[in-house]
Amino acid sequence: MLNLRKTLIAACLTAIVFSLLLAGCTKGTSPSTSTPPLTPPALSEQPDKATFEKYFSEMGLGRLPTDGKLPFDIQKNVTVFSLGDNLYLYGTVTQEVQISARYYNVTTKEHVAAGAPPVPLKPGGFASGEIVNLTSGKYEYKVYVGDTLVAIFTFEVR
């Protein structure tokens, strides 16, 4: 009787271990649930990370809804805009800096001046905006400190 009990316990434990191993080996391999890794879009040039980190702790593109109030209602990390949207460059400055910005049309490979604050940015949060007045297409919003490119944000106008 004792041998039968030991055999049953051993068989149950073996079945449990086998089930766990099988579940661990097949986890996430189903073709219907796996997704290919996202490839970031290729940029026209690479920003200078060291200069960015010298002056900023964060930066991005956002949109302010028509009835929105700054700075609370900015929708951050927006990548699709429509003609007439309020596009904002936002971020946090760590030391005073003057920036400039340009739009780069990925299709035509042309640069167009973009709005940027006309005065140096002081340490703290900032948001600088303008109404989108670009044709449909894919763009890069390039931010410069002097002649040094510090950030690129890809976006689309539909």
C-alpha positions in Angstrom: 0.0 0.0 0.0 2.9 2.4 0.9 4.6 1.6 -2.5 1.4 2.3 -4.4 1.0 5.7 -2.6 4.6 6.6 -3.4 4.2 5.6 -7.0 1.0 7.7 -7.3 2.6 10.8 -5.7 5.7 10.4 -8.0 3.5 10.1 -11.0 1.5 13.2 -10.0 4.6 15.2 -9.4 6.1 14.1 -12.7 2.9 15.2 -14.5 2.9 18.6 -12.8 6.6 19.2 -13.6 6.2 18.1 -17.2 3.1 20.4 -17.6 5.0 23.4 -16.1 8.0 22.7 -18.4 5.8 22.4 -21.4 3.9 25.6 -20.6 7.1 27.5 -20.1 8.6 26.2 -23.4 5.6 27.2 -25.4 4.8 30.5 -23.8 4.5 33.3 -26.3 5.4 31.2 -29.3 1.9 31.0 -30.8 2.0 32.5 -34.3 -1.4 34.2 -33.6 -0.2 36.1 -30.5 3.4 37.0 -31.5 4.1 40.4 -33.0 7.1 41.5 -35.0 9.4 43.9 -33.2 8.7 47.6 -34.1 11.5 49.2 -36.1 11.9 52.9 -35.4 11.9 55.1 -38.5 15.3 55.9 -40.0 16.3 59.4 -39.2 17.9 61.8 -41.7 20.7 62.5 -39.3 21.6 61.7 -35.7 21.1 64.1 -32.8 24.0 64.9 -30.4 22.9 63.1 -27.2 25.6 64.7 -25.0 24.4 68.3 -25.9 20.8 67.3 -25.3 21.6 65.9 -21.9 23.5 69.1 -21.0 20.4 71.3 -21.5 17.3 69.0 -21.3 15.9 66.2 -19.2 13.0 65.6 -21.5 11.5 66.8 -24.8 8.7 65.8 -27.2 6.0 66.8 -29.6 2.5 67.2 -28.4 -0.9 68.6 -29.3 -3.1 70.9 -27.4 -6.8 70.3 -27.9 -8.8 73.4 -29.1 -10.3 73.9 -25.7 -7.2 72.8 -23.8 -5.2 74.9 -21.2 -1.4 75.0 -21.0 0.4 73.1 -19.6 -2.0 70.6 -18.2 -3.9 69.5 -21.3 -1.0 68.9 -23.7 -1.2 65.4 -25.2 2.4 64.2 -25.2 4.3 62.1 -27.7 1.9 62.7 -30.6 3.0 61.4 -34.0 0.0 62.2 -36.2 -1.3 65.8 -36.7 -4.0 67.3 -38.9 -3.9 70.7 -40.7 -4.8 73.3 -38.1 -3.8 71.3 -35.0 -1.9 73.1 -32.3 1.5 71.4 -32.4 3.7 71.9 -29.3 7.3 71.3 -28.6 7.5 70.7 -24.8 10.2 69.7 -22.4 12.2 70.4 -19.3 15.3 72.6 -19.4 18.1 72.0 -16.9 20.1 75.1 -17.7 19.4 78.3 -19.8 19.5 77.6 -23.5 18.4 79.2 -26.8 16.9 76.8 -29.3 15.8 76.9 -32.9 13.8 74.4 -34.9 13.1 73.2 -38.4 10.7 70.9 -40.1 12.2 68.4 -42.5 9.9 66.9 -45.2 11.1 63.3 -45.6 9.7 63.0 -49.1 11.0 66.2 -50.7 14.1 66.3 -48.4 13.5 70.1 -47.8 13.8 72.0 -44.6 11.2 74.6 -43.5 11.6 77.0 -40.5 9.6 75.9 -37.5 8.4 78.0 -34.7 10.7 78.1 -31.6 10.8 80.4 -28.6 12.5 83.7 -29.6 14.1 84.1 -26.2 16.4 81.7 -24.2 14.6 79.0 -22.2 15.1 79.2 -18.5 15.4 76.1 -16.3 12.1 74.4 -15.8 9.2 73.2 -18.0 8.4 74.8 -21.3 5.9 74.5 -24.2 6.2 76.3 -27.5 3.5 75.9 -30.1 2.2 76.8 -33.5 -0.7 75.8 -35.7 0.2 73.0 -38.2 0.3 74.5 -41.7 2.1 71.7 -43.6 1.0 69.6 -46.5 0.1 65.9 -45.9 3.2 63.8 -45.5 5.9 62.5 -43.2 8.1 65.0 -41.4 10.9 65.3 -38.8 10.9 68.1 -36.3 14.5 69.0 -35.7 15.6 71.0 -32.6 19.0 72.8 -32.5 21.2 74.4 -29.8 23.3 76.7 -31.9 24.3 74.6 -34.9 24.1 71.4 -33.0 21.1 69.1 -33.6 19.9 67.9 -30.2 16.5 66.1 -31.0 14.5 64.8 -33.9 10.8 63.9 -33.6 9.2 62.0 -36.5 5.5 62.8 -37.2 2.9 62.7 -39.9 0.4 65.2 -41.2 -2.8 63.7 -42.5 
